[in-house]
Amino acid sequence: MTKKTIYDEASEVEADNGVVTVKGPDEVDVRLTDDAAAEISDRLLVGSMKARGQKYQEEKKKKGPAQ
């Protein structure tokens, strides 16, 4: 099983002639239509909110009950 890298830096995003280009980190280099980029943006936002909620709940468990 290959270990997957977790990145803490955001990709660079540009638009040119109606095409959205996403570059980095690592070897990411993707060209998308505006519709595909908008859908990915929505999905990333949902995933980010879920991950933050999970981190919050985990930190809350570690602290224990409120005094």
Backbone as XML, in Angstrom:
<?xml version="1.0"?>
<chain id="A" units="angstrom">
  <residue number="1" name="MET">
    <atom name="N" x="0.837" y="-1.177" z="0.000"/>
    <atom name="CA" x="0.000" y="0.000" z="0.000"/>
    <atom name="C" x="0.886" y="1.246" z="0.000"/>
  </residue>
  <residue number="2" name="THR">
    <atom name="N" x="0.589" y="2.181" z="-0.873"/>
    <atom name="CA" x="1.353" y="3.403" z="-0.984"/>
    <atom name="C" x="0.833" y="4.434" z="0.005"/>
  </residue>
  <residue number="3" name="LYS">
    <atom name="N" x="1.754" y="5.043" z="0.750"/>
    <atom name="CA" x="1.353" y="6.091" z="1.687"/>
    <atom name="C" x="1.063" y="7.368" z="0.900"/>
  </residue>
  <residue number="4" name="LYS">
    <atom name="N" x="-0.096" y="7.970" z="1.161"/>
    <atom name="CA" x="-0.478" y="9.192" z="0.466"/>
    <atom name="C" x="-0.006" y="10.401" z="1.259"/>
  </residue>
  <residue number="5" name="THR">
    <atom name="N" x="0.562" y="11.367" z="0.554"/>
    <atom name="CA" x="1.069" y="12.580" z="1.170"/>
    <atom name="C" x="-0.075" y="13.541" z="1.446"/>
  </residue>
  <residue number="6" name="ILE">
    <atom name="N" x="-0.038" y="14.186" z="2.597"/>
    <atom name="CA" x="-1.004" y="15.220" z="2.941"/>
    <atom name="C" x="-0.294" y="16.560" z="2.816"/>
  </residue>
  <residue number="7" name="TYR">
    <atom name="N" x="-0.824" y="17.438" z="1.993"/>
    <atom name="CA" x="-0.208" y="18.738" z="1.745"/>
    <atom name="C" x="-0.870" y="19.815" z="2.584"/>
  </residue>
  <residue number="8" name="ASP">
    <atom name="N" x="-0.088" y="20.797" z="3.016"/>
    <atom name="CA" x="-0.640" y="21.914" z="3.772"/>
    <atom name="C" x="-0.508" y="23.237" z="3.018"/>
  </residue>
  <residue number="9" name="GLU">
    <atom name="N" x="-0.242" y="23.147" z="1.725"/>
    <atom name="CA" x="-0.187" y="24.360" z="0.910"/>
    <atom name="C" x="-1.244" y="24.257" z="-0.199"/>
  </residue>
  <residue number="10" name="ALA">
    <atom name="N" x="-1.840" y="25.381" z="-0.496"/>
    <atom name="CA" x="-2.904" y="25.413" z="-1.505"/>
    <atom name="C" x="-2.320" y="25.447" z="-2.919"/>
  </residue>
  <residue number="11" name="SER">
    <atom name="N" x="-3.111" y="24.984" z="-3.861"/>
    <atom name="CA" x="-2.729" y="25.031" z="-5.271"/>
    <atom name="C" x="-2.854" y="26.452" z="-5.807"/>
  </residue>
  <residue number="12" name="GLU">
    <atom name="N" x="-2.127" y="26.723" z="-6.877"/>
    <atom name="CA" x="-2.263" y="27.986" z="-7.601"/>
    <atom name="C" x="-3.356" y="27.796" z="-8.637"/>
  </residue>
  <residue number="13" name="VAL">
    <atom name="N" x="-4.220" y="28.783" z="-8.806"/>
    <atom name="CA" x="-5.330" y="28.680" z="-9.750"/>
    <atom name="C" x="-5.338" y="29.924" z="-10.635"/>
  </residue>
  <residue number="14" name="GLU">
    <atom name="N" x="-5.453" y="29.701" z="-11.944"/>
    <atom name="CA" x="-5.531" y="30.800" z="-12.901"/>
    <atom name="C" x="-6.601" y="30.487" z="-13.933"/>
  </residue>
  <residue number="15" name="ALA">
    <atom name="N" x="-7.126" y="31.528" z="-14.562"/>
    <atom name="CA" x="-8.092" y="31.364" z="-15.650"/>
    <atom name="C" x="-7.564" y="32.086" z="-16.876"/>
  </residue>
  <residue number="16" name="ASP">
    <atom name="N" x="-7.655" y="31.427" z="-18.022"/>
    <atom name="CA" x="-7.177" y="32.015" z="-19.269"/>
    <atom name="C" x="-8.035" y="31.497" z="-20.412"/>
  </residue>
  <residue number="17" name="ASN">
    <atom name="N" x="-8.658" y="32.390" z="-21.122"/>
    <atom name="CA" x="-9.496" y="32.032" z="-22.271"/>
    <atom name="C" x="-10.579" y="31.015" z="-21.913"/>
  </residue>
  <residue number="18" name="GLY">
    <atom name="N" x="-11.185" y="31.167" z="-20.737"/>
    <atom name="CA" x="-12.284" y="30.298" z="-20.332"/>
    <atom name="C" x="-11.872" y="28.951" z="-19.780"/>
  </residue>
  <residue number="19" name="VAL">
    <atom name="N" x="-10.572" y="28.754" z="-19.584"/>
    <atom name="CA" x="-10.065" y="27.494" z="-19.040"/>
    <atom name="C" x="-9.405" y="27.788" z="-17.695"/>
  </residue>
  <residue number="20" name="VAL">
    <atom name="N" x="-9.718" y="26.981" z="-16.687"/>
    <atom name="CA" x="-9.137" y="27.142" z="-15.358"/>
    <atom name="C" x="-7.980" y="26.161" z="-15.226"/>
  </residue>
  <residue number="21" name="THR">
    <atom name="N" x="-6.827" y="26.665" z="-14.805"/>
    <atom name="CA" x="-5.639" y="25.843" z="-14.613"/>
    <atom name="C" x="-5.308" y="25.783" z="-13.124"/>
  </residue>
  <residue number="22" name="VAL">
    <atom name="N" x="-5.098" y="24.567" z="-12.629"/>
    <atom name="CA" x="-4.730" y="24.340" z="-11.235"/>
    <atom name="C" x="-3.345" y="23.706" z="-11.226"/>
  </residue>
  <residue number="23" name="LYS">
    <atom name="N" x="-2.409" y="24.319" z="-10.485"/>
    <atom name="CA" x="-1.033" y="23.798" z="-10.413"/>
    <atom name="C" x="-0.593" y="23.658" z="-8.969"/>
  </residue>
  <residue number="24" name="GLY">
    <atom name="N" x="0.074" y="22.516" z="-8.694"/>
    <atom name="CA" x="0.703" y="22.264" z="-7.407"/>
    <atom name="C" x="-0.297" y="21.995" z="-6.321"/>
  </residue>
  <residue number="25" name="PRO">
    <atom name="N" x="0.148" y="21.528" z="-5.174"/>
    <atom name="CA" x="1.522" y="21.119" z="-4.890"/>
    <atom name="C" x="1.874" y="19.803" z="-5.583"/>
  </residue>
  <residue number="26" name="ASP">
    <atom name="N" x="3.105" y="19.412" z="-5.470"/>
    <atom name="CA" x="3.630" y="18.216" z="-6.112"/>
    <atom name="C" x="3.546" y="18.387" z="-7.629"/>
  </residue>
  <residue number="27" name="GLU">
    <atom name="N" x="3.055" y="17.432" z="-8.342"/>
    <atom name="CA" x="3.014" y="17.482" z="-9.801"/>
    <atom name="C" x="1.623" y="17.782" z="-10.356"/>
  </residue>
  <residue number="28" name="VAL">
    <atom name="N" x="0.744" y="18.338" z="-9.529"/>
    <atom name="CA" x="-0.607" y="18.646" z="-9.987"/>
    <atom name="C" x="-0.541" y="19.704" z="-11.080"/>
  </residue>
  <residue number="29" name="ASP">
    <atom name="N" x="-1.162" y="19.433" z="-12.200"/>
    <atom name="CA" x="-1.254" y="20.381" z="-13.316"/>
    <atom name="C" x="-2.502" y="19.994" z="-14.106"/>
  </residue>
  <residue number="30" name="VAL">
    <atom name="N" x="-3.626" y="20.640" z="-13.778"/>
    <atom name="CA" x="-4.915" y="20.246" z="-14.328"/>
    <atom name="C" x="-5.561" y="21.436" z="-15.020"/>
  </residue>
  <residue number="31" name="ARG">
    <atom name="N" x="-6.185" y="21.180" z="-16.179"/>
    <atom name="CA" x="-6.953" y="22.200" z="-16.898"/>
    <atom name="C" x="-8.412" y="21.779" z="-16.873"/>
  </residue>
  <residue number="32" name="LEU">
    <atom name="N" x="-9.299" y="22.718" z="-16.495"/>
    <atom name="CA" x="-10.711" y="22.417" z="-16.311"/>
    <atom name="C" x="-11.594" y="23.445" z="-17.012"/>
  </residue>
  <residue number="33" name="THR">
    <atom name="N" x="-12.792" y="23.006" z="-17.376"/>
    <atom name="CA" x="-13.785" y="23.973" z="-17.830"/>
    <atom name="C" x="-14.230" y="24.788" z="-16.623"/>
  </residue>
  <residue number="34" name="ASP">
    <atom name="N" x="-14.864" y="25.917" z="-16.878"/>
    <atom name="CA" x="-15.354" y="26.725" z="-15.761"/>
    <atom name="C" x="-16.399" y="25.974" z="-14.939"/>
  </residue>
  <residue number="35" name="ASP">
    <atom name="N" x="-17.241" y="25.177" z="-15.581"/>
    <atom name="CA" x="-18.247" y="24.392" z="-14.857"/>
    <atom name="C" x="-17.603" y="23.331" z="-13.958"/>
  </residue>
  <residue number="36" name="ALA">
    <atom name="N" x="-16.605" y="22.632" z="-14.483"/>
    <atom name="CA" x="-15.928" y="21.601" z="-13.691"/>
    <atom name="C" x="-15.185" y="22.234" z="-12.516"/>
  </residue>
  <residue number="37" name="ALA">
    <atom name="N" x="-14.553" y="23.371" z="-12.742"/>
    <atom name="CA" x="-13.833" y="24.060" z="-11.670"/>
    <atom name="C" x="-14.800" y="24.519" z="-10.572"/>
  </residue>
  <residue number="38" name="ALA">
    <atom name="N" x="-15.970" y="25.018" z="-10.965"/>
    <atom name="CA" x="-16.957" y="25.459" z="-9.979"/>
    <atom name="C" x="-17.462" y="24.283" z="-9.147"/>
  </residue>
  <residue number="39" name="GLU">
    <atom name="N" x="-17.693" y="23.133" z="-9.781"/>
    <atom name="CA" x="-18.157" y="21.948" z="-9.054"/>
    <atom name="C" x="-17.081" y="21.453" z="-8.087"/>
  </residue>
  <residue number="40" name="ILE">
    <atom name="N" x="-15.833" y="21.432" z="-8.530"/>
    <atom name="CA" x="-14.736" y="21.024" z="-7.642"/>
    <atom name="C" x="-14.625" y="21.999" z="-6.470"/>
  </residue>
  <residue number="41" name="SER">
    <atom name="N" x="-14.787" y="23.285" z="-6.739"/>
    <atom name="CA" x="-14.742" y="24.287" z="-5.680"/>
    <atom name="C" x="-15.794" y="23.993" z="-4.622"/>
  </residue>
  <residue number="42" name="ASP">
    <atom name="N" x="-17.019" y="23.700" z="-5.048"/>
    <atom name="CA" x="-18.091" y="23.363" z="-4.106"/>
    <atom name="C" x="-17.738" y="22.115" z="-3.298"/>
  </residue>
  <residue number="43" name="ARG">
    <atom name="N" x="-17.227" y="21.097" z="-3.969"/>
    <atom name="CA" x="-16.885" y="19.846" z="-3.290"/>
    <atom name="C" x="-15.739" y="20.047" z="-2.302"/>
  </residue>
  <residue number="44" name="LEU">
    <atom name="N" x="-14.744" y="20.852" z="-2.681"/>
    <atom name="CA" x="-13.629" y="21.144" z="-1.775"/>
    <atom name="C" x="-14.117" y="21.898" z="-0.536"/>
  </residue>
  <residue number="45" name="LEU">
    <atom name="N" x="-15.030" y="22.846" z="-0.735"/>
    <atom name="CA" x="-15.551" y="23.596" z="0.399"/>
    <atom name="C" x="-16.302" y="22.681" z="1.366"/>
  </residue>
  <residue number="46" name="VAL">
    <atom name="N" x="-17.125" y="21.794" z="0.837"/>
    <atom name="CA" x="-17.857" y="20.837" z="1.683"/>
    <atom name="C" x="-16.872" y="19.931" z="2.427"/>
  </residue>
  <residue number="47" name="GLY">
    <atom name="N" x="-15.882" y="19.407" z="1.716"/>
    <atom name="CA" x="-14.882" y="18.538" z="2.343"/>
    <atom name="C" x="-14.095" y="19.268" z="3.415"/>
  </residue>
  <residue number="48" name="SER">
    <atom name="N" x="-13.752" y="20.515" z="3.160"/>
    <atom name="CA" x="-13.012" y="21.315" z="4.125"/>
    <atom name="C" x="-13.836" y="21.548" z="5.386"/>
  </residue>
  <residue number="49" name="MET">
    <atom name="N" x="-15.098" y="21.858" z="5.225"/>
    <atom name="CA" x="-15.973" y="22.088" z="6.381"/>
    <atom name="C" x="-16.119" y="20.805" z="7.201"/>
  </residue>
  <residue number="50" name="LYS">
    <atom name="N" x="-16.268" y="19.662" z="6.540"/>
    <atom name="CA" x="-16.372" y="18.382" z="7.253"/>
    <atom name="C" x="-15.094" y="18.098" z="8.036"/>
  </residue>
  <residue number="51" name="ALA">
    <atom name="N" x="-13.939" y="18.300" z="7.390"/>
    <atom name="CA" x="-12.658" y="18.037" z="8.044"/>
    <atom name="C" x="-12.463" y="18.940" z="9.256"/>
  </residue>
  <residue number="52" name="ARG">
    <atom name="N" x="-12.841" y="20.206" z="9.141"/>
    <atom name="CA" x="-12.708" y="21.124" z="10.274"/>
    <atom name="C" x="-13.620" y="20.710" z="11.420"/>
  </residue>
  <residue number="53" name="GLY">
    <atom name="N" x="-14.824" y="20.275" z="11.079"/>
    <atom name="CA" x="-15.744" y="19.789" z="12.108"/>
    <atom name="C" x="-15.195" y="18.566" z="12.813"/>
  </residue>
  <residue number="54" name="GLN">
    <atom name="N" x="-14.590" y="17.661" z="12.062"/>
    <atom name="CA" x="-13.995" y="16.462" z="12.643"/>
    <atom name="C" x="-12.843" y="16.832" z="13.576"/>
  </residue>
  <residue number="55" name="LYS">
    <atom name="N" x="-11.993" y="17.764" z="13.146"/>
    <atom name="CA" x="-10.883" y="18.204" z="13.998"/>
    <atom name="C" x="-11.414" y="18.853" z="15.268"/>
  </residue>
  <residue number="56" name="TYR">
    <atom name="N" x="-12.454" y="19.663" z="15.149"/>
    <atom name="CA" x="-13.047" y="20.319" z="16.310"/>
    <atom name="C" x="-13.574" y="19.283" z="17.293"/>
  </residue>
  <residue number="57" name="GLN">
    <atom name="N" x="-14.300" y="18.287" z="16.788"/>
    <atom name="CA" x="-14.852" y="17.249" z="17.656"/>
    <atom name="C" x="-13.747" y="16.446" z="18.336"/>
  </residue>
  <residue number="58" name="GLU">
    <atom name="N" x="-12.691" y="16.147" z="17.615"/>
    <atom name="CA" x="-11.564" y="15.398" z="18.182"/>
    <atom name="C" x="-10.884" y="16.205" z="19.290"/>
  </residue>
  <residue number="59" name="GLU">
    <atom name="N" x="-10.683" y="17.490" z="19.062"/>
    <atom name="CA" x="-10.069" y="18.349" z="20.080"/>
    <atom name="C" x="-10.971" y="18.464" z="21.304"/>
  </residue>
  <residue number="60" name="LYS">
    <atom name="N" x="-12.265" y="18.536" z="21.063"/>
    <atom name="CA" x="-13.242" y="18.620" z="22.152"/>
    <atom name="C" x="-13.195" y="17.353" z="23.019"/>
  </residue>
  <residue number="61" name="LYS">
    <atom name="N" x="-13.065" y="16.186" z="22.386"/>
    <atom name="CA" x="-12.957" y="14.916" z="23.128"/>
    <atom name="C" x="-11.714" y="14.902" z="24.004"/>
  </residue>
  <residue number="62" name="LYS">
    <atom name="N" x="-10.600" y="15.399" z="23.466"/>
    <atom name="CA" x="-9.338" y="15.396" z="24.206"/>
    <atom name="C" x="-9.400" y="16.290" z="25.437"/>
  </residue>
  <residue number="63" name="LYS">
    <atom name="N" x="-10.146" y="17.384" z="25.353"/>
    <atom name="CA" x="-10.248" y="18.321" z="26.472"/>
    <atom name="C" x="-11.163" y="17.788" z="27.571"/>
  </residue>
  <residue number="64" name="GLY">
    <atom name="N" x="-12.078" y="16.908" z="27.220"/>
    <atom name="CA" x="-13.002" y="16.355" z="28.211"/>
    <atom name="C" x="-14.184" y="17.280" z="28.443"/>
  </residue>
  <residue number="65" name="PRO">
    <atom name="N" x="-15.030" y="16.943" z="29.424"/>
    <atom name="CA" x="-16.225" y="17.735" z="29.687"/>
    <atom name="C" x="-15.889" y="19.134" z="30.180"/>
  </residue>
  <residue number="66" name="ALA">
    <atom name="N" x="-16.741" y="20.089" z="29.805"/>
    <atom name="CA" x="-16.548" y="21.471" z="30.244"/>
    <atom name="C" x="-16.774" y="21.582" z="31.736"/>
  </residue>
  <residue number="67" name="GLN">
    <atom name="N" x="-15.992" y="22.404" z="32.363"/>
    <atom name="CA" x="-16.098" y="22.600" z="33.823"/>
    <atom name="C" x="-17.090" y="23.690" z="34.128"/>
  </residue>
</chain>
